[in-house]
Amino acid sequence: MNADAETALARVAALIAEPARARMLCSLLDGHARTATELAAVGEIGASTASAHLAKLLEQGLLDCLAQGKHRYYRLADAEVGRALEALLVVAGVARPPFRPSTPDGLREARRCYDHLAGGWGVRLHDHAQAQGWLDTDYGLSEAGAAALQRLGVDVAAARQRRRRLACPCMDWSERRPHLGGALGAAWLEALLRQRWLEPELDSRALRPTPRGRRALAALLAEG
């Protein structure tokens, strides 16, 4: 190992070694993003101190920040950071804490987020689209993705013509992981409702998968 690598290792180790930062990083191991306020509570520190810690973690590339409206959500930068933290927890003999959402079950399973799908099903479809290569890491739509979504009844051509970003991540406030926003997310929800895979709950943003929809969604997600 050369001197530059050793210096870089020491710098990262020093960042993680600070107790408040370590608590903040480990709380993100469940894959769910959190706000600065939540991370300050986890770290048992004040808001201004948390902001300074988060700035250092962002600068070093250990965290990503997703801005959504007036909120900023922080998550681990990538799987490598997660694996490094997991390894350190194993050495320390500490188990990772579970994520316990407090959102009502109906809203957590599926709901509208403006004009696109949120909740557990929204996150699963987002993850499936990325795993299948339909969307790249910058949320560009591939040719294979366009064809696959068209087969699912999504009007991709109409989505492209809307005066907004075609696809983008939207942080899910119950799952704390991204679901699919943008014109494509809206067009996909329209297709799910039109084909009656999902039905709206009365006087609520909640959406209920129909029996047919549950079967179809399960089959879609089972595709390798």
C-alpha positions as CSV (number, residue, x, y, z in Angstrom):
1,M,0.0,0.0,0.0
2,N,1.5,3.4,-1.0
3,A,1.6,6.5,1.2
4,D,-1.4,8.2,-0.6
5,A,-3.6,5.1,0.0
6,E,-2.6,4.9,3.6
7,T,-3.4,8.6,4.1
8,A,-6.8,8.2,2.4
9,L,-7.5,5.2,4.6
10,A,-6.6,7.1,7.8
11,R,-8.8,10.0,6.7
12,V,-11.9,7.8,6.2
13,A,-11.2,5.9,9.4
14,A,-11.0,9.1,11.3
15,L,-14.4,10.2,9.9
16,I,-16.0,7.0,10.9
17,A,-14.3,6.8,14.3
18,E,-16.1,9.9,15.6
19,P,-19.0,8.5,17.7
20,A,-21.8,10.7,16.4
21,R,-20.8,10.2,12.8
22,A,-20.5,6.4,13.4
23,R,-24.1,6.3,14.8
24,M,-25.4,8.4,11.9
25,L,-23.7,6.1,9.3
26,C,-24.8,2.9,10.9
27,S,-28.4,4.1,11.1
28,L,-28.3,4.3,7.3
29,L,-27.3,0.6,6.9
30,D,-30.9,-0.4,6.6
31,G,-31.0,1.2,3.1
32,H,-33.4,3.9,4.1
33,A,-32.6,7.6,3.8
34,R,-33.0,10.0,6.7
35,T,-33.2,13.8,7.1
36,A,-30.6,15.8,8.9
37,T,-33.0,16.3,11.8
38,E,-33.4,12.5,12.2
39,L,-29.7,11.9,11.9
40,A,-29.0,14.6,14.5
41,A,-31.3,12.7,16.9
42,V,-29.6,9.4,16.1
43,G,-26.2,11.0,16.7
44,E,-27.4,12.6,19.9
45,I,-26.1,16.0,18.7
46,G,-27.5,19.4,17.8
47,A,-28.7,20.4,14.3
48,S,-25.7,22.7,13.6
49,T,-23.2,20.0,14.7
50,A,-25.0,17.4,12.6
51,S,-24.8,19.7,9.5
52,A,-21.1,20.0,10.0
53,H,-20.7,16.2,10.3
54,L,-22.9,15.5,7.3
55,A,-20.9,18.0,5.2
56,K,-17.7,16.1,6.0
57,L,-19.3,12.7,5.1
58,L,-20.6,14.1,1.8
59,E,-17.2,15.6,1.0
60,Q,-15.5,12.3,1.6
61,G,-18.0,10.5,-0.6
62,L,-19.5,8.3,2.2
63,L,-23.0,9.8,1.8
64,D,-25.3,11.0,-1.0
65,C,-27.9,13.7,-0.5
66,L,-31.2,13.9,-2.4
67,A,-33.0,17.2,-2.2
68,Q,-36.7,17.0,-2.5
69,G,-38.7,20.2,-2.0
70,K,-37.6,21.8,1.2
71,H,-36.3,18.5,2.5
72,R,-32.9,16.8,2.1
73,Y,-32.5,13.1,2.6
74,Y,-29.2,11.4,3.3
75,R,-28.2,7.9,2.4
76,L,-25.0,5.8,2.1
77,A,-23.2,6.7,-1.1
78,D,-23.0,3.1,-2.4
79,A,-22.9,-0.6,-1.5
80,E,-19.2,-0.5,-0.9
81,V,-19.7,2.0,2.0
82,G,-22.3,-0.3,3.4
83,R,-20.1,-3.4,3.2
84,A,-17.3,-1.5,4.9
85,L,-19.5,-0.5,7.8
86,E,-21.0,-4.0,8.0
87,A,-17.4,-5.5,8.3
88,L,-16.6,-3.0,11.0
89,L,-19.8,-3.9,12.9
90,V,-18.8,-7.6,12.7
91,V,-15.4,-6.8,14.1
92,A,-17.0,-4.8,16.9
93,G,-19.6,-7.5,17.6
94,V,-22.6,-5.2,17.0
95,A,-25.8,-6.1,15.2
96,R,-27.3,-3.6,12.7
97,P,-30.5,-2.0,13.9
98,P,-33.8,-2.7,12.0
99,F,-35.9,0.0,10.3
100,R,-39.4,0.4,11.8
101,P,-41.7,2.6,9.8
102,S,-44.7,4.2,11.5
103,T,-46.8,4.9,8.4
104,P,-50.3,3.3,8.3
105,D,-50.3,0.0,6.4
106,G,-52.7,1.2,3.7
107,L,-50.6,4.2,2.8
108,R,-47.4,2.4,3.2
109,E,-48.4,-0.4,0.7
110,A,-49.3,1.9,-2.2
111,R,-50.4,5.6,-2.5
112,R,-50.3,8.6,-4.8
113,C,-47.3,10.9,-4.5
114,Y,-48.6,13.8,-6.6
115,D,-49.3,12.0,-9.8
116,H,-47.0,8.9,-9.5
117,L,-46.9,5.7,-7.4
118,A,-45.4,5.7,-3.9
119,G,-45.2,3.2,-1.1
120,G,-43.9,-0.3,-1.0
121,W,-45.1,-1.1,-4.5
122,G,-43.7,2.2,-5.9
123,V,-40.3,1.4,-4.5
124,R,-40.4,-2.2,-5.8
125,L,-41.3,-1.2,-9.3
126,H,-38.5,1.5,-9.2
127,D,-36.0,-1.1,-8.1
128,H,-37.2,-3.6,-10.7
129,A,-36.8,-1.0,-13.5
130,Q,-33.2,-0.4,-12.5
131,A,-32.4,-4.0,-12.0
132,Q,-33.7,-4.9,-15.5
133,G,-31.6,-2.1,-17.1
134,W,-34.7,-0.1,-18.1
135,L,-33.3,2.9,-16.3
136,D,-29.6,3.8,-15.9
137,T,-28.1,5.4,-12.8
138,D,-28.9,8.8,-14.2
139,Y,-32.5,7.8,-14.9
140,G,-32.1,7.7,-18.6
141,L,-34.6,5.3,-20.3
142,S,-33.0,2.6,-22.4
143,E,-34.5,1.2,-25.6
144,A,-35.2,-2.1,-23.9
145,G,-36.9,-0.2,-21.0
146,A,-39.1,1.8,-23.4
147,A,-40.2,-1.4,-25.1
148,A,-40.8,-3.2,-21.8
149,L,-42.9,-0.4,-20.4
150,Q,-44.9,0.0,-23.6
151,R,-45.7,-3.7,-23.3
152,L,-47.0,-3.0,-19.8
153,G,-49.3,-0.4,-21.2
154,V,-47.3,2.7,-20.4
155,D,-47.6,5.5,-22.9
156,V,-43.9,6.3,-23.2
157,A,-44.3,8.5,-26.2
158,A,-46.8,10.8,-24.4
159,A,-44.5,10.9,-21.3
160,R,-41.6,12.1,-23.5
161,Q,-43.7,15.0,-24.7
162,R,-44.5,16.3,-21.3
163,R,-42.7,19.5,-20.2
164,R,-40.9,17.9,-17.3
165,R,-38.1,15.5,-16.6
166,L,-38.8,12.1,-18.0
167,A,-37.7,10.1,-15.0
168,C,-36.2,10.9,-11.6
169,P,-35.9,9.5,-8.1
170,C,-38.5,10.7,-5.6
171,M,-37.7,9.8,-2.0
172,D,-40.5,7.8,-0.4
173,W,-41.3,9.1,3.0
174,S,-42.6,5.8,4.4
175,E,-40.0,3.5,2.8
176,R,-37.2,6.1,2.8
177,R,-36.0,4.7,-0.5
178,P,-36.6,6.2,-4.0
179,H,-39.7,5.5,-6.0
180,L,-40.1,6.6,-9.6
181,G,-41.1,10.2,-10.3
182,G,-41.2,12.4,-13.4
183,A,-43.4,12.0,-16.5
184,L,-42.6,8.3,-16.8
185,G,-43.7,7.7,-13.2
186,A,-47.0,9.4,-13.8
187,A,-47.5,7.5,-17.1
188,W,-46.8,4.2,-15.3
189,L,-49.4,5.0,-12.5
190,E,-51.9,5.9,-15.2
191,A,-51.4,2.5,-16.8
192,L,-51.7,0.6,-13.5
193,L,-55.0,2.4,-12.8
194,R,-56.3,2.0,-16.3
195,Q,-55.6,-1.7,-16.3
196,R,-57.1,-2.0,-12.8
197,W,-54.0,-3.4,-11.2
198,L,-54.5,-0.7,-8.6
199,E,-57.7,1.0,-7.4
200,P,-58.0,4.2,-5.4
201,E,-59.3,4.1,-1.8
202,L,-62.3,6.5,-1.1
203,D,-61.3,9.9,0.2
204,S,-57.6,8.9,0.5
205,R,-54.3,8.9,-1.4
206,A,-54.1,5.2,-0.6
207,L,-54.2,2.8,-3.6
208,R,-55.3,-0.8,-3.2
209,P,-53.9,-3.6,-5.5
210,T,-56.7,-5.6,-7.0
211,P,-56.5,-9.5,-6.8
212,R,-55.6,-9.4,-10.5
213,G,-53.1,-6.6,-9.9
214,R,-51.4,-8.5,-7.1
215,R,-50.9,-11.5,-9.4
216,A,-49.6,-9.4,-12.3
217,L,-47.3,-7.3,-10.1
218,A,-45.9,-10.4,-8.5
219,A,-45.3,-12.0,-11.9
220,L,-43.6,-8.8,-13.1
221,L,-41.2,-8.6,-10.2
222,A,-40.4,-12.4,-10.5
223,E,-38.9,-11.7,-14.0
224,G,-35.2,-12.2,-14.0
